[in-house]
Amino acid sequence: MASAGTGNFIDDDNFEEVEIHDYVPRKASFGVYLDGDSMEPTFKDGQLVWIEQTECLDSGDIGLFYLDGKTYFKKYIVKAAGSFLQLLNAKYKPLPIGEYSTFKIFGKLAID
């Protein structure tokens, strides 16, 4: 599960293959279930989202990220003042990507 909340741990061994009978976007590399409400109202707790694996995103893209030991599904924002992960639910503050943060982009939201 990817966090749409306070962050989840994820590793190469923490996955399960499942058969999907619903529509899967052509560019999707993998899917993750969301955990939390920080991306509501657009994305819901428990929702399956599809990720296109890539290491590069543009500011404003929604994607899957690793930040300081946890995995997040958030909106990636780059400004002159710095980069951060934006949450869509207004009750949560953005997550700053600090100079010394461990940060990786897993991919972006796959849509057709």
Gaussian input, Z-matrix of N, CA and C with variables (Angstrom, degrees):
# hf/3-21g

backbone

0 1
 N
 C     1     B1
 C     2     B2     1     A1
 N     3     B3     2     A2     1     D1
 C     4     B4     3     A3     2     D2
 C     5     B5     4     A4     3     D3
 N     6     B6     5     A5     4     D4
 C     7     B7     6     A6     5     D5
 C     8     B8     7     A7     6     D6
 N     9     B9     8     A8     7     D7
 C    10    B10     9     A9     8     D8
 C    11    B11    10    A10     9     D9
 N    12    B12    11    A11    10    D10
 C    13    B13    12    A12    11    D11
 C    14    B14    13    A13    12    D12
 N    15    B15    14    A14    13    D13
 C    16    B16    15    A15    14    D14
 C    17    B17    16    A16    15    D15
 N    18    B18    17    A17    16    D16
 C    19    B19    18    A18    17    D17
 C    20    B20    19    A19    18    D18
 N    21    B21    20    A20    19    D19
 C    22    B22    21    A21    20    D20
 C    23    B23    22    A22    21    D21
 N    24    B24    23    A23    22    D22
 C    25    B25    24    A24    23    D23
 C    26    B26    25    A25    24    D24
 N    27    B27    26    A26    25    D25
 C    28    B28    27    A27    26    D26
 C    29    B29    28    A28    27    D27
 N    30    B30    29    A29    28    D28
 C    31    B31    30    A30    29    D29
 C    32    B32    31    A31    30    D30
 N    33    B33    32    A32    31    D31
 C    34    B34    33    A33    32    D32
 C    35    B35    34    A34    33    D33
 N    36    B36    35    A35    34    D34
 C    37    B37    36    A36    35    D35
 C    38    B38    37    A37    36    D36
 N    39    B39    38    A38    37    D37
 C    40    B40    39    A39    38    D38
 C    41    B41    40    A40    39    D39
 N    42    B42    41    A41    40    D40
 C    43    B43    42    A42    41    D41
 C    44    B44    43    A43    42    D42
 N    45    B45    44    A44    43    D43
 C    46    B46    45    A45    44    D44
 C    47    B47    46    A46    45    D45
 N    48    B48    47    A47    46    D46
 C    49    B49    48    A48    47    D47
 C    50    B50    49    A49    48    D48
 N    51    B51    50    A50    49    D49
 C    52    B52    51    A51    50    D50
 C    53    B53    52    A52    51    D51
 N    54    B54    53    A53    52    D52
 C    55    B55    54    A54    53    D53
 C    56    B56    55    A55    54    D54
 N    57    B57    56    A56    55    D55
 C    58    B58    57    A57    56    D56
 C    59    B59    58    A58    57    D57
 N    60    B60    59    A59    58    D58
 C    61    B61    60    A60    59    D59
 C    62    B62    61    A61    60    D60
 N    63    B63    62    A62    61    D61
 C    64    B64    63    A63    62    D62
 C    65    B65    64    A64    63    D63
 N    66    B66    65    A65    64    D64
 C    67    B67    66    A66    65    D65
 C    68    B68    67    A67    66    D66
 N    69    B69    68    A68    67    D67
 C    70    B70    69    A69    68    D68
 C    71    B71    70    A70    69    D69
 N    72    B72    71    A71    70    D70
 C    73    B73    72    A72    71    D71
 C    74    B74    73    A73    72    D72
 N    75    B75    74    A74    73    D73
 C    76    B76    75    A75    74    D74
 C    77    B77    76    A76    75    D75
 N    78    B78    77    A77    76    D76
 C    79    B79    78    A78    77    D77
 C    80    B80    79    A79    78    D78
 N    81    B81    80    A80    79    D79
 C    82    B82    81    A81    80    D80
 C    83    B83    82    A82    81    D81
 N    84    B84    83    A83    82    D82
 C    85    B85    84    A84    83    D83
 C    86    B86    85    A85    84    D84
 N    87    B87    86    A86    85    D85
 C    88    B88    87    A87    86    D86
 C    89    B89    88    A88    87    D87
 N    90    B90    89    A89    88    D88
 C    91    B91    90    A90    89    D89
 C    92    B92    91    A91    90    D90
 N    93    B93    92    A92    91    D91
 C    94    B94    93    A93    92    D92
 C    95    B95    94    A94    93    D93
 N    96    B96    95    A95    94    D94
 C    97    B97    96    A96    95    D95
 C    98    B98    97    A97    96    D96
 N    99    B99    98    A98    97    D97
 C   100   B100    99    A99    98    D98
 C   101   B101   100   A100    99    D99
 N   102   B102   101   A101   100   D100
 C   103   B103   102   A102   101   D101
 C   104   B104   103   A103   102   D102
 N   105   B105   104   A104   103   D103
 C   106   B106   105   A105   104   D104
 C   107   B107   106   A106   105   D105
 N   108   B108   107   A107   106   D106
 C   109   B109   108   A108   107   D107
 C   110   B110   109   A109   108   D108
 N   111   B111   110   A110   109   D109
 C   112   B112   111   A111   110   D110
 C   113   B113   112   A112   111   D111
 N   114   B114   113   A113   112   D112
 C   115   B115   114   A114   113   D113
 C   116   B116   115   A115   114   D114
 N   117   B117   116   A116   115   D115
 C   118   B118   117   A117   116   D116
 C   119   B119   118   A118   117   D117
 N   120   B120   119   A119   118   D118
 C   121   B121   120   A120   119   D119
 C   122   B122   121   A121   120   D120
 N   123   B123   122   A122   121   D121
 C   124   B124   123   A123   122   D122
 C   125   B125   124   A124   123   D123
 N   126   B126   125   A125   124   D124
 C   127   B127   126   A126   125   D125
 C   128   B128   127   A127   126   D126
 N   129   B129   128   A128   127   D127
 C   130   B130   129   A129   128   D128
 C   131   B131   130   A130   129   D129
 N   132   B132   131   A131   130   D130
 C   133   B133   132   A132   131   D131
 C   134   B134   133   A133   132   D132
 N   135   B135   134   A134   133   D133
 C   136   B136   135   A135   134   D134
 C   137   B137   136   A136   135   D135
 N   138   B138   137   A137   136   D136
 C   139   B139   138   A138   137   D137
 C   140   B140   139   A139   138   D138
 N   141   B141   140   A140   139   D139
 C   142   B142   141   A141   140   D140
 C   143   B143   142   A142   141   D141
 N   144   B144   143   A143   142   D142
 C   145   B145   144   A144   143   D143
 C   146   B146   145   A145   144   D144
 N   147   B147   146   A146   145   D145
 C   148   B148   147   A147   146   D146
 C   149   B149   148   A148   147   D147
 N   150   B150   149   A149   148   D148
 C   151   B151   150   A150   149   D149
 C   152   B152   151   A151   150   D150
 N   153   B153   152   A152   151   D151
 C   154   B154   153   A153   152   D152
 C   155   B155   154   A154   153   D153
 N   156   B156   155   A155   154   D154
 C   157   B157   156   A156   155   D155
 C   158   B158   157   A157   156   D156
 N   159   B159   158   A158   157   D157
 C   160   B160   159   A159   158   D158
 C   161   B161   160   A160   159   D159
 N   162   B162   161   A161   160   D160
 C   163   B163   162   A162   161   D161
 C   164   B164   163   A163   162   D162
 N   165   B165   164   A164   163   D163
 C   166   B166   165   A165   164   D164
 C   167   B167   166   A166   165   D165
 N   168   B168   167   A167   166   D166
 C   169   B169   168   A168   167   D167
 C   170   B170   169   A169   168   D168
 N   171   B171   170   A170   169   D169
 C   172   B172   171   A171   170   D170
 C   173   B173   172   A172   171   D171
 N   174   B174   173   A173   172   D172
 C   175   B175   174   A174   173   D173
 C   176   B176   175   A175   174   D174
 N   177   B177   176   A176   175   D175
 C   178   B178   177   A177   176   D176
 C   179   B179   178   A178   177   D177
 N   180   B180   179   A179   178   D178
 C   181   B181   180   A180   179   D179
 C   182   B182   181   A181   180   D180
 N   183   B183   182   A182   181   D181
 C   184   B184   183   A183   182   D182
 C   185   B185   184   A184   183   D183
 N   186   B186   185   A185   184   D184
 C   187   B187   186   A186   185   D185
 C   188   B188   187   A187   186   D186
 N   189   B189   188   A188   187   D187
 C   190   B190   189   A189   188   D188
 C   191   B191   190   A190   189   D189
 N   192   B192   191   A191   190   D190
 C   193   B193   192   A192   191   D191
 C   194   B194   193   A193   192   D192
 N   195   B195   194   A194   193   D193
 C   196   B196   195   A195   194   D194
 C   197   B197   196   A196   195   D195
 N   198   B198   197   A197   196   D196
 C   199   B199   198   A198   197   D197
 C   200   B200   199   A199   198   D198
 N   201   B201   200   A200   199   D199
 C   202   B202   201   A201   200   D200
 C   203   B203   202   A202   201   D201
 N   204   B204   203   A203   202   D202
 C   205   B205   204   A204   203   D203
 C   206   B206   205   A205   204   D204
 N   207   B207   206   A206   205   D205
 C   208   B208   207   A207   206   D206
 C   209   B209   208   A208   207   D207
 N   210   B210   209   A209   208   D208
 C   211   B211   210   A210   209   D209
 C   212   B212   211   A211   210   D210
 N   213   B213   212   A212   211   D211
 C   214   B214   213   A213   212   D212
 C   215   B215   214   A214   213   D213
 N   216   B216   215   A215   214   D214
 C   217   B217   216   A216   215   D215
 C   218   B218   217   A217   216   D216
 N   219   B219   218   A218   217   D217
 C   220   B220   219   A219   218   D218
 C   221   B221   220   A220   219   D219
 N   222   B222   221   A221   220   D220
 C   223   B223   222   A222   221   D221
 C   224   B224   223   A223   222   D222
 N   225   B225   224   A224   223   D223
 C   226   B226   225   A225   224   D224
 C   227   B227   226   A226   225   D225
 N   228   B228   227   A227   226   D226
 C   229   B229   228   A228   227   D227
 C   230   B230   229   A229   228   D228
 N   231   B231   230   A230   229   D229
 C   232   B232   231   A231   230   D230
 C   233   B233   232   A232   231   D231
 N   234   B234   233   A233   232   D232
 C   235   B235   234   A234   233   D233
 C   236   B236   235   A235   234   D234
 N   237   B237   236   A236   235   D235
 C   238   B238   237   A237   236   D236
 C   239   B239   238   A238   237   D237
 N   240   B240   239   A239   238   D238
 C   241   B241   240   A240   239   D239
 C   242   B242   241   A241   240   D240
 N   243   B243   242   A242   241   D241
 C   244   B244   243   A243   242   D242
 C   245   B245   244   A244   243   D243
 N   246   B246   245   A245   244   D244
 C   247   B247   246   A246   245   D245
 C   248   B248   247   A247   246   D246
 N   249   B249   248   A248   247   D247
 C   250   B250   249   A249   248   D248
 C   251   B251   250   A250   249   D249
 N   252   B252   251   A251   250   D250
 C   253   B253   252   A252   251   D251
 C   254   B254   253   A253   252   D252
 N   255   B255   254   A254   253   D253
 C   256   B256   255   A255   254   D254
 C   257   B257   256   A256   255   D255
 N   258   B258   257   A257   256   D256
 C   259   B259   258   A258   257   D257
 C   260   B260   259   A259   258   D258
 N   261   B261   260   A260   259   D259
 C   262   B262   261   A261   260   D260
 C   263   B263   262   A262   261   D261
 N   264   B264   263   A263   262   D262
 C   265   B265   264   A264   263   D263
 C   266   B266   265   A265   264   D264
 N   267   B267   266   A266   265   D265
 C   268   B268   267   A267   266   D266
 C   269   B269   268   A268   267   D267
 N   270   B270   269   A269   268   D268
 C   271   B271   270   A270   269   D269
 C   272   B272   271   A271   270   D270
 N   273   B273   272   A272   271   D271
 C   274   B274   273   A273   272   D272
 C   275   B275   274   A274   273   D273
 N   276   B276   275   A275   274   D274
 C   277   B277   276   A276   275   D275
 C   278   B278   277   A277   276   D276
 N   279   B279   278   A278   277   D277
 C   280   B280   279   A279   278   D278
 C   281   B281   280   A280   279   D279
 N   282   B282   281   A281   280   D280
 C   283   B283   282   A282   281   D281
 C   284   B284   283   A283   282   D282
 N   285   B285   284   A284   283   D283
 C   286   B286   285   A285   284   D284
 C   287   B287   286   A286   285   D285
 N   288   B288   287   A287   286   D286
 C   289   B289   288   A288   287   D287
 C   290   B290   289   A289   288   D288
 N   291   B291   290   A290   289   D289
 C   292   B292   291   A291   290   D290
 C   293   B293   292   A292   291   D291
 N   294   B294   293   A293   292   D292
 C   295   B295   294   A294   293   D293
 C   296   B296   295   A295   294   D294
 N   297   B297   296   A296   295   D295
 C   298   B298   297   A297   296   D296
 C   299   B299   298   A298   297   D297
 N   300   B300   299   A299   298   D298
 C   301   B301   300   A300   299   D299
 C   302   B302   301   A301   300   D300
 N   303   B303   302   A302   301   D301
 C   304   B304   303   A303   302   D302
 C   305   B305   304   A304   303   D303
 N   306   B306   305   A305   304   D304
 C   307   B307   306   A306   305   D305
 C   308   B308   307   A307   306   D306
 N   309   B309   308   A308   307   D307
 C   310   B310   309   A309   308   D308
 C   311   B311   310   A310   309   D309
 N   312   B312   311   A311   310   D310
 C   313   B313   312   A312   311   D311
 C   314   B314   313   A313   312   D312
 N   315   B315   314   A314   313   D313
 C   316   B316   315   A315   314   D314
 C   317   B317   316   A316   315   D315
 N   318   B318   317   A317   316   D316
 C   319   B319   318   A318   317   D317
 C   320   B320   319   A319   318   D318
 N   321   B321   320   A320   319   D319
 C   322   B322   321   A321   320   D320
 C   323   B323   322   A322   321   D321
 N   324   B324   323   A323   322   D322
 C   325   B325   324   A324   323   D323
 C   326   B326   325   A325   324   D324
 N   327   B327   326   A326   325   D325
 C   328   B328   327   A327   326   D326
 C   329   B329   328   A328   327   D327
 N   330   B330   329   A329   328   D328
 C   331   B331   330   A330   329   D329
 C   332   B332   331   A331   330   D330
 N   333   B333   332   A332   331   D331
 C   334   B334   333   A333   332   D332
 C   335   B335   334   A334   333   D333

   B1=1.4488
   B2=1.5135
   B3=1.2980
   B4=1.4594
   B5=1.5101
   B6=1.2848
   B7=1.4518
   B8=1.5174
   B9=1.3084
   B10=1.4481
   B11=1.5205
   B12=1.3214
   B13=1.4571
   B14=1.5145
   B15=1.3288
   B16=1.4552
   B17=1.5207
   B18=1.3106
   B19=1.4627
   B20=1.5079
   B21=1.3169
   B22=1.4540
   B23=1.5086
   B24=1.3347
   B25=1.4496
   B26=1.5179
   B27=1.3413
   B28=1.4554
   B29=1.5242
   B30=1.3186
   B31=1.4568
   B32=1.5116
   B33=1.3146
   B34=1.4620
   B35=1.5203
   B36=1.3258
   B37=1.4599
   B38=1.5200
   B39=1.3162
   B40=1.4559
   B41=1.5261
   B42=1.3492
   B43=1.4533
   B44=1.5176
   B45=1.3004
   B46=1.4590
   B47=1.5156
   B48=1.3211
   B49=1.4522
   B50=1.5240
   B51=1.3328
   B52=1.4570
   B53=1.5222
   B54=1.3117
   B55=1.4549
   B56=1.5171
   B57=1.3238
   B58=1.4625
   B59=1.5266
   B60=1.3199
   B61=1.4628
   B62=1.5275
   B63=1.3344
   B64=1.4587
   B65=1.5238
   B66=1.3232
   B67=1.4530
   B68=1.5328
   B69=1.3159
   B70=1.4645
   B71=1.5288
   B72=1.3328
   B73=1.4643
   B74=1.5276
   B75=1.3159
   B76=1.4682
   B77=1.5207
   B78=1.3154
   B79=1.4638
   B80=1.5266
   B81=1.3028
   B82=1.4616
   B83=1.5235
   B84=1.3232
   B85=1.4629
   B86=1.5145
   B87=1.3357
   B88=1.4611
   B89=1.5202
   B90=1.3113
   B91=1.4592
   B92=1.5152
   B93=1.3210
   B94=1.4572
   B95=1.5239
   B96=1.3210
   B97=1.4555
   B98=1.5169
   B99=1.3263
   B100=1.4544
   B101=1.5212
   B102=1.3156
   B103=1.4530
   B104=1.5223
   B105=1.3147
   B106=1.4557
   B107=1.5197
   B108=1.3391
   B109=1.4596
   B110=1.5267
   B111=1.3193
   B112=1.4647
   B113=1.5242
   B114=1.3323
   B115=1.4597
   B116=1.5298
   B117=1.3377
   B118=1.4622
   B119=1.5245
   B120=1.2948
   B121=1.4600
   B122=1.5260
   B123=1.3453
   B124=1.4635
   B125=1.5172
   B126=1.3342
   B127=1.4647
   B128=1.5153
   B129=1.3184
   B130=1.4636
   B131=1.5276
   B132=1.3123
   B133=1.4550
   B134=1.5319
   B135=1.3237
   B136=1.4608
   B137=1.5158
   B138=1.3200
   B139=1.4654
   B140=1.5257
   B141=1.3241
   B142=1.4538
   B143=1.5212
   B144=1.3431
   B145=1.4594
   B146=1.5241
   B147=1.3224
   B148=1.4595
   B149=1.5121
   B150=1.3283
   B151=1.4544
   B152=1.5325
   B153=1.3278
   B154=1.4575
   B155=1.5300
   B156=1.3109
   B157=1.4538
   B158=1.5217
   B159=1.3284
   B160=1.4602
   B161=1.5194
   B162=1.3103
   B163=1.4568
   B164=1.5186
   B165=1.3306
   B166=1.4645
   B167=1.5239
   B168=1.3170
   B169=1.4592
   B170=1.5165
   B171=1.3118
   B172=1.4557
   B173=1.5204
   B174=1.3104
   B175=1.4526
   B176=1.5269
   B177=1.3090
   B178=1.4610
   B179=1.5145
   B180=1.3420
   B181=1.4649
   B182=1.5212
   B183=1.3142
   B184=1.4602
   B185=1.5085
   B186=1.3294
   B187=1.4518
   B188=1.5095
   B189=1.3255
   B190=1.4620
   B191=1.5274
   B192=1.3353
   B193=1.4569
   B194=1.5219
   B195=1.3217
   B196=1.4565
   B197=1.5200
   B198=1.3219
   B199=1.4598
   B200=1.5168
   B201=1.3246
   B202=1.4684
   B203=1.5308
   B204=1.3268
   B205=1.4577
   B206=1.5115
   B207=1.3239
   B208=1.4614
   B209=1.5225
   B210=1.3285
   B211=1.4542
   B212=1.5214
   B213=1.3343
   B214=1.4571
   B215=1.5275
   B216=1.3263
   B217=1.4583
   B218=1.5233
   B219=1.3365
   B220=1.4600
   B221=1.5297
   B222=1.3183
   B223=1.4629
   B224=1.5322
   B225=1.3188
   B226=1.4608
   B227=1.5244
   B228=1.3346
   B229=1.4542
   B230=1.5338
   B231=1.3254
   B232=1.4639
   B233=1.5299
   B234=1.3278
   B235=1.4580
   B236=1.5235
   B237=1.2948
   B238=1.4649
   B239=1.5258
   B240=1.3322
   B241=1.4632
   B242=1.5258
   B243=1.3310
   B244=1.4588
   B245=1.5213
   B246=1.3063
   B247=1.4668
   B248=1.5189
   B249=1.3337
   B250=1.4509
   B251=1.5134
   B252=1.3224
   B253=1.4537
   B254=1.5175
   B255=1.3148
   B256=1.4701
   B257=1.5165
   B258=1.3122
   B259=1.4513
   B260=1.5128
   B261=1.3244
   B262=1.4610
   B263=1.5222
   B264=1.3221
   B265=1.4547
   B266=1.5350
   B267=1.3225
   B268=1.4695
   B269=1.5240
   B270=1.3264
   B271=1.4641
   B272=1.5339
   B273=1.3394
   B274=1.4604
   B275=1.5268
   B276=1.3246
   B277=1.4588
   B278=1.5358
   B279=1.3356
   B280=1.4696
   B281=1.5315
   B282=1.3259
   B283=1.4592
   B284=1.5217
   B285=1.3310
   B286=1.4642
   B287=1.5259
   B288=1.3284
   B289=1.4582
   B290=1.5231
   B291=1.3170
   B292=1.4544
   B293=1.5150
   B294=1.3081
   B295=1.4589
   B296=1.5312
   B297=1.3197
   B298=1.4651
   B299=1.5274
   B300=1.3193
   B301=1.4638
   B302=1.5183
   B303=1.3205
   B304=1.4567
   B305=1.5151
   B306=1.3405
   B307=1.4561
   B308=1.5138
   B309=1.3393
   B310=1.4632
   B311=1.5229
   B312=1.3192
   B313=1.4605
   B314=1.5244
   B315=1.3432
   B316=1.4613
   B317=1.5279
   B318=1.3288
   B319=1.4528
   B320=1.5154
   B321=1.3522
   B322=1.4662
   B323=1.5128
   B324=1.3037
   B325=1.4515
   B326=1.5169
   B327=1.3230
   B328=1.4693
   B329=1.5217
   B330=1.3224
   B331=1.4602
   B332=1.5150
   B333=1.2988
   B334=1.4588
   B335=1.4950
   A1=110.27
   A2=115.87
   A3=122.02
   A4=108.40
   A5=115.33
   A6=119.22
   A7=112.35
   A8=114.39
   A9=122.08
   A10=103.91
   A11=113.90
   A12=123.20
   A13=109.30
   A14=116.98
   A15=121.41
   A16=114.35
   A17=119.14
   A18=121.22
   A19=112.48
   A20=116.46
   A21=122.89
   A22=109.37
   A23=115.82
   A24=120.86
   A25=107.95
   A26=116.93
   A27=121.19
   A28=107.46
   A29=116.12
   A30=120.01
   A31=108.81
   A32=116.36
   A33=121.21
   A34=113.12
   A35=117.91
   A36=121.10
   A37=113.11
   A38=117.21
   A39=122.21
   A40=110.04
   A41=116.36
   A42=119.65
   A43=109.40
   A44=114.15
   A45=121.52
   A46=107.51
   A47=116.63
   A48=120.27
   A49=108.54
   A50=115.73
   A51=121.15
   A52=108.95
   A53=115.50
   A54=120.56
   A55=108.69
   A56=116.03
   A57=121.89
   A58=108.80
   A59=115.27
   A60=120.42
   A61=111.85
   A62=116.44
   A63=121.15
   A64=109.59
   A65=115.54
   A66=122.20
   A67=111.02
   A68=116.63
   A69=123.28
   A70=107.31
   A71=118.36
   A72=120.11
   A73=111.52
   A74=117.07
   A75=122.28
   A76=113.00
   A77=117.18
   A78=121.14
   A79=113.78
   A80=118.13
   A81=121.24
   A82=111.47
   A83=115.45
   A84=121.92
   A85=110.94
   A86=116.47
   A87=121.90
   A88=108.66
   A89=115.68
   A90=121.42
   A91=110.46
   A92=116.07
   A93=121.98
   A94=108.69
   A95=114.60
   A96=120.33
   A97=108.55
   A98=116.55
   A99=121.64
   A100=110.97
   A101=114.90
   A102=122.43
   A103=107.73
   A104=117.26
   A105=120.92
   A106=112.21
   A107=115.03
   A108=120.93
   A109=113.93
   A110=118.54
   A111=119.67
   A112=114.04
   A113=118.32
   A114=120.35
   A115=111.53
   A116=116.59
   A117=120.37
   A118=109.14
   A119=119.53
   A120=126.57
   A121=114.49
   A122=118.33
   A123=120.40
   A124=112.57
   A125=117.10
   A126=122.59
   A127=108.76
   A128=117.25
   A129=123.10
   A130=112.69
   A131=115.77
   A132=123.04
   A133=109.02
   A134=117.41
   A135=121.90
   A136=114.75
   A137=118.00
   A138=121.95
   A139=110.83
   A140=116.74
   A141=123.19
   A142=108.20
   A143=116.90
   A144=121.60
   A145=108.50
   A146=115.37
   A147=121.70
   A148=109.78
   A149=115.95
   A150=122.47
   A151=110.00
   A152=115.49
   A153=122.26
   A154=106.97
   A155=116.94
   A156=120.52
   A157=111.01
   A158=115.69
   A159=123.28
   A160=107.77
   A161=116.52
   A162=120.55
   A163=112.55
   A164=117.04
   A165=121.20
   A166=110.43
   A167=115.37
   A168=121.43
   A169=108.96
   A170=115.98
   A171=122.35
   A172=108.45
   A173=115.76
   A174=119.64
   A175=108.79
   A176=116.69
   A177=122.55
   A178=113.22
   A179=118.31
   A180=121.19
   A181=110.08
   A182=115.86
   A183=122.04
   A184=107.16
   A185=115.67
   A186=118.66
   A187=113.65
   A188=113.51
   A189=122.72
   A190=107.27
   A191=116.06
   A192=121.97
   A193=111.88
   A194=114.45
   A195=122.74
   A196=106.24
   A197=116.63
   A198=121.42
   A199=109.14
   A200=115.37
   A201=122.31
   A202=113.13
   A203=116.40
   A204=121.24
   A205=116.03
   A206=118.25
   A207=121.14
   A208=110.03
   A209=115.47
   A210=121.59
   A211=109.52
   A212=115.40
   A213=121.82
   A214=111.13
   A215=115.82
   A216=124.29
   A217=105.42
   A218=116.94
   A219=121.72
   A220=110.48
   A221=114.87
   A222=123.12
   A223=107.98
   A224=116.42
   A225=123.36
   A226=109.38
   A227=116.73
   A228=121.65
   A229=109.19
   A230=115.29
   A231=121.48
   A232=107.68
   A233=116.18
   A234=122.81
   A235=108.74
   A236=116.76
   A237=120.86
   A238=111.30
   A239=116.38
   A240=121.32
   A241=112.95
   A242=117.97
   A243=120.99
   A244=112.77
   A245=115.02
   A246=122.14
   A247=109.33
   A248=115.64
   A249=119.94
   A250=110.16
   A251=115.50
   A252=122.66
   A253=107.58
   A254=115.75
   A255=122.87
   A256=109.51
   A257=116.32
   A258=122.90
   A259=107.90
   A260=118.62
   A261=121.28
   A262=112.34
   A263=117.81
   A264=122.37
   A265=107.83
   A266=116.68
   A267=122.73
   A268=113.90
   A269=118.56
   A270=119.08
   A271=112.71
   A272=117.66
   A273=121.91
   A274=111.23
   A275=116.32
   A276=122.80
   A277=109.57
   A278=117.10
   A279=120.83
   A280=111.19
   A281=115.93
   A282=122.15
   A283=108.31
   A284=118.10
   A285=119.70
   A286=111.55
   A287=115.52
   A288=121.58
   A289=105.06
   A290=115.82
   A291=121.09
   A292=113.50
   A293=114.89
   A294=122.20
   A295=111.73
   A296=116.68
   A297=121.07
   A298=112.69
   A299=117.15
   A300=121.49
   A301=110.61
   A302=115.55
   A303=121.24
   A304=105.65
   A305=116.65
   A306=121.51
   A307=110.56
   A308=115.49
   A309=121.47
   A310=108.61
   A311=115.76
   A312=121.91
   A313=107.50
   A314=117.24
   A315=121.37
   A316=111.46
   A317=116.03
   A318=118.88
   A319=111.16
   A320=113.70
   A321=119.30
   A322=110.35
   A323=114.82
   A324=121.71
   A325=109.31
   A326=117.13
   A327=121.46
   A328=109.26
   A329=114.93
   A330=121.07
   A331=108.16
   A332=117.00
   A333=121.82
   A334=110.48
   D1=142.75
   D2=174.68
   D3=-104.04
   D4=142.29
   D5=-176.07
   D6=-76.65
   D7=128.84
   D8=163.80
   D9=-113.77
   D10=44.04
   D11=-176.55
   D12=-157.59
   D13=-120.14
   D14=-171.96
   D15=-94.19
   D16=0.50
   D17=176.92
   D18=110.06
   D19=140.52
   D20=177.43
   D21=-127.06
   D22=156.96
   D23=174.36
   D24=-87.24
   D25=143.90
   D26=178.62
   D27=-146.39
   D28=144.74
   D29=175.75
   D30=-148.41
   D31=176.13
   D32=-176.22
   D33=-63.35
   D34=-22.45
   D35=-178.24
   D36=-94.90
   D37=-4.81
   D38=-173.94
   D39=-99.27
   D40=66.29
   D41=178.19
   D42=-149.19
   D43=164.37
   D44=179.55
   D45=-140.97
   D46=133.47
   D47=175.51
   D48=-86.34
   D49=132.28
   D50=178.90
   D51=-133.64
   D52=150.91
   D53=176.54
   D54=-86.91
   D55=129.01
   D56=-176.82
   D57=-110.57
   D58=130.54
   D59=179.77
   D60=-106.00
   D61=-4.47
   D62=178.95
   D63=-91.85
   D64=175.54
   D65=179.53
   D66=-64.65
   D67=135.49
   D68=175.13
   D69=-122.80
   D70=125.81
   D71=178.76
   D72=-57.21
   D73=144.72
   D74=-177.90
   D75=-57.08
   D76=-38.07
   D77=-176.37
   D78=-83.59
   D79=-1.35
   D80=-176.98
   D81=-67.68
   D82=131.82
   D83=174.81
   D84=-96.81
   D85=-33.41
   D86=179.90
   D87=-164.15
   D88=166.99
   D89=178.36
   D90=-121.88
   D91=153.81
   D92=175.45
   D93=-137.09
   D94=146.77
   D95=173.92
   D96=-90.78
   D97=138.88
   D98=-178.63
   D99=-86.24
   D100=148.35
   D101=179.98
   D102=-130.48
   D103=106.00
   D104=178.35
   D105=122.18
   D106=175.88
   D107=-173.58
   D108=-115.57
   D109=10.47
   D110=-173.32
   D111=-71.06
   D112=-13.20
   D113=179.03
   D114=-108.05
   D115=10.15
   D116=175.02
   D117=-74.70
   D118=151.04
   D119=12.34
   D120=-89.37
   D121=-6.57
   D122=-175.43
   D123=-69.69
   D124=-43.00
   D125=-178.80
   D126=-121.14
   D127=133.86
   D128=-173.18
   D129=-102.17
   D130=153.51
   D131=173.43
   D132=-55.76
   D133=129.81
   D134=179.35
   D135=86.66
   D136=-6.92
   D137=-178.60
   D138=-69.47
   D139=142.93
   D140=172.91
   D141=-87.97
   D142=124.64
   D143=176.01
   D144=-119.80
   D145=150.17
   D146=-176.87
   D147=-104.05
   D148=135.78
   D149=-175.93
   D150=-117.87
   D151=131.76
   D152=171.97
   D153=-93.29
   D154=116.04
   D155=-176.42
   D156=-65.97
   D157=124.42
   D158=177.36
   D159=-161.78
   D160=155.55
   D161=178.91
   D162=-103.19
   D163=-2.92
   D164=-178.16
   D165=-124.39
   D166=134.72
   D167=176.18
   D168=-133.87
   D169=156.14
   D170=172.39
   D171=-93.28
   D172=153.02
   D173=175.19
   D174=-56.98
   D175=131.82
   D176=-178.65
   D177=101.44
   D178=-14.05
   D179=177.59
   D180=-72.40
   D181=146.08
   D182=173.09
   D183=-97.52
   D184=134.77
   D185=-176.55
   D186=-157.26
   D187=-171.22
   D188=-179.74
   D189=-112.60
   D190=129.64
   D191=-171.45
   D192=-135.02
   D193=155.11
   D194=169.84
   D195=-111.20
   D196=124.70
   D197=179.47
   D198=-137.77
   D199=113.06
   D200=174.85
   D201=49.81
   D202=48.41
   D203=172.28
   D204=93.39
   D205=-3.49
   D206=-179.63
   D207=-129.45
   D208=157.68
   D209=-179.82
   D210=-107.62
   D211=137.02
   D212=-176.63
   D213=-132.11
   D214=147.15
   D215=169.40
   D216=-110.11
   D217=105.64
   D218=-173.13
   D219=-147.71
   D220=178.77
   D221=174.88
   D222=-94.93
   D223=127.64
   D224=-177.35
   D225=-88.33
   D226=125.28
   D227=-178.09
   D228=-127.24
   D229=130.88
   D230=175.98
   D231=-122.25
   D232=123.58
   D233=177.90
   D234=-131.70
   D235=169.85
   D236=178.60
   D237=-58.51
   D238=-32.65
   D239=-178.70
   D240=-78.77
   D241=-9.29
   D242=179.56
   D243=139.80
   D244=179.85
   D245=179.73
   D246=-108.58
   D247=150.88
   D248=176.89
   D249=-158.09
   D250=167.33
   D251=174.75
   D252=-103.31
   D253=119.26
   D254=-177.05
   D255=-92.59
   D256=136.91
   D257=175.87
   D258=-99.88
   D259=144.67
   D260=-177.47
   D261=-82.53
   D262=-25.40
   D263=178.49
   D264=-79.78
   D265=119.27
   D266=-173.97
   D267=-62.57
   D268=-15.25
   D269=-178.89
   D270=-78.87
   D271=-3.71
   D272=179.42
   D273=-114.37
   D274=146.69
   D275=178.00
   D276=-88.83
   D277=152.92
   D278=176.38
   D279=-61.35
   D280=154.63
   D281=177.41
   D282=-101.68
   D283=113.32
   D284=-179.27
   D285=-71.89
   D286=143.48
   D287=173.02
   D288=-101.50
   D289=99.59
   D290=-174.36
   D291=-76.63
   D292=166.17
   D293=-179.80
   D294=-57.29
   D295=-33.51
   D296=-177.68
   D297=-106.79
   D298=13.45
   D299=177.42
   D300=-70.34
   D301=149.34
   D302=168.84
   D303=-91.78
   D304=114.41
   D305=-171.66
   D306=-135.80
   D307=137.33
   D308=177.36
   D309=-145.24
   D310=142.10
   D311=173.68
   D312=-97.54
   D313=121.56
   D314=175.73
   D315=-85.97
   D316=-34.60
   D317=-178.29
   D318=167.75
   D319=-179.56
   D320=179.99
   D321=-117.68
   D322=161.14
   D323=178.24
   D324=-56.30
   D325=123.62
   D326=-178.74
   D327=-87.45
   D328=120.93
   D329=175.97
   D330=-135.88
   D331=150.55
   D332=176.87
   D333=-109.76

